[in-house]
Amino acid sequence: MTQSPAGFDADSIGIWIERRFGISDFDVEVMSVGRSNLTFTILVDGSPRWVLRRPPLGHEGGSAHNVAREGRIMAALNDSDVPVPTVLDIVDDPEVLDVPFVFMDHCPGFPINTPTEWESIPPANRRDCAFGMVDALAAIHSVDVDAVGLSDLRRPGGLIDRQLRRWIGQVEKIAMRETPIIHEVHDVLREAMPDPAGSPVGIAHGDFKPNNMIFAPSGSVNAVVDWELTAIGEVLTDLGYFVAMLTVPEQYTSIWVPRTDDGFPSTDELIDRYQEVSGHEVHDVSYYSAFAMWKLACIREGVYTRLATGKMGDLDLDPEEAGAGVEDLARQALDLLERS
């Protein structure tokens, strides 16, 4: 095989693959998406066969990088209506790799990261593609947590309350620079927090957007991926995040998403579809969108720190570019809160 990238021990993993699957000749590539956990595509005879997902180099940042937990969630959803990759194994063996990893079948298709990927979907299918994303989100939120064996993921209190404490703590723990506006928005979010009893509770994906899904050429959703931020709590946090990603200027997120000018439905249409499919009454969308932007600002600050300290493997990203926009995201969240 070719030279292995940082974070992938070709010798020990190769022995494990041969013992587990009887294949010794393979190549490995770093996936071009993903800014937190490291994800590798394993090719056999030149074709993608498996995907290996592991924590970032240095493995700091708490449960956001708990890959074994992420793998367990996907495995639990394999027999549900939620489209997810097929998990083959969750390995926690230092003789294979010094950190736990998830090993899964490669899911064919592509994420939507660029206009070119969006435009590869036939124009007549694009609205249906967008509504299919909403349907996938509703499917996630309809999962019976107890029936799929994830009841132990429940935590006391509301999800917003827990995540406000968690993310401000993460920023204070790992940040290399001062970002006072993150604290300012945190305080406003806490003061304006909706009553958690008024929101339906279930599995909240935590990072639901077009580049965290894998699409067929027709535009249908083959899989929802990147479950590292998943929690049990107010599911409308996901809808607020999805809507926010479709409206916030791209320079605030460095993530391209299709807009109404690209043939995507309006925010109101997406919310109506979600209410219709999920049966949930939608409220406080501006608050949940503001919370999403603040959380994304916190996450990006962590990505900036890991890049600046060389703990993101072979991903070719400029730390300053990744760190740019953190304050803009927080300011956008504050604007949303003020308008609502």
Residue, then its C-alpha position, 0 to 999 in steps of 0.5 A: m500500500t501507499q505511505s500511510p497518513a498521520g493517525f493511521d498505523a498501516d502495519s497494525i491496522g493491516i494485521w487487524i484487517e487481514r485477520r478480520f476480513g482476509i484482505s492484506d492489500f489495500d490503500v488508504e486516503v484521508m477524506s476531504v471532509g471532516r474537521s474534528n475526528l479523523t476519517f479515512t477511506i480504505l480502498v481495495d483494488g482501487s475502489p472504496r471498501w471501508v471507512l475508518r473513523r478515529p479521534p483527532l491526534g492528541h485526542e483532547g476535547g472530551s466526549a465530542h471526540n468519543v468515536a466509540r460512542e458515535g459508532r454505537i449510536m450509528a450501530a443502534l440506528n442501523d435497523s431504524d428508518v434513519p439512513v446511516p452507514t453500516v457499522l462493522d466493528i467498534v475497536d478499542d484495542p491499543e495493539v491495533l491503534d492507540v485510540p478507539f476507532v469505528f470501522m464501517d462499510h463505505c457508503p456510496g454517494f457524495p456530501i454536498n460541499t460545493p455548488t458543483e455537487w449540488e448541481s450534479i443533482p438533476p434540477a427537477n430533483r433538487r426540491d425533493c432532495a431538500f425535503g428528503m433532508v428534512d424527512a431524514l431529520a424527522a426520522i432521527h427525531s422519531v426514533d424510540v430511544d429505549a427501543v434502540g438501546l440508547s436510553d443511557l444517553r439521557r442526562p438530567g436537565g435540558l439539552i440547551d442548558r447542558q450544552l451552554r455549560r459544556w461549550i463555554g467550558q470547552v472554550e475556556k479550557i482549550a482556547m488560545r486567545e480571548t473571545p469575549i463575545i462568546h461569553e456575552v452571547h452565552d449569557v443572553l442565550r441562558e437568559a432567553m432559554p425556552d422552557p425545555a418542557g415545551s420542546p419534543v425530546g429525542i435524539a438530536h444529531g447536533d450537526f445536521k447539514p448537507n455536508n454531513m449527509i451522503f447523497a445518491p446521484s438522484g438526490s436521495v439521502n443514502a446516509v446521515v454521518d458525523w454523529e459525534l455531537t449527538a445527544i438526547g434532548e430538545v430536538l428543535t435544536d437540530l431544526g434551528y441549526f439546519v435553518a441557520m446553516l441555510t441563511v447565515p453568510e458562507q464567510y461566517t461558516s466556511i461551509w457552502v450550503p444551497r440557498t433558495d437561489d439554488g433551487f432550495p425551498s424557503t425556510d418556511e417551506l422546510i419548517d412546514r415540511y418538518q411539522e407535517v412529517s414529524g408531527h411536532e409543533v415548531h416554535d422558537v426557531s430564531y432562538y435555536s438558530a442563534f444557539a446553533m451559531w454560538k455553538l458553531a463558533c465554539i466548535r470552530e474555536g476548538v478546530y482553530t486551536r487543534l490546527a494551530t497546535g498540529k493536532m489535525g493530522d494531514l488535513d491541509l487547512d490554514p489555522e487562521e482561515a479556520g479561526a476566522g469568523v468565530e466572532d462573526l458567528a457569535r455576533q450573528a447569533l446575538d443579532l438573531l436573539e435581538r431580532s427575536 
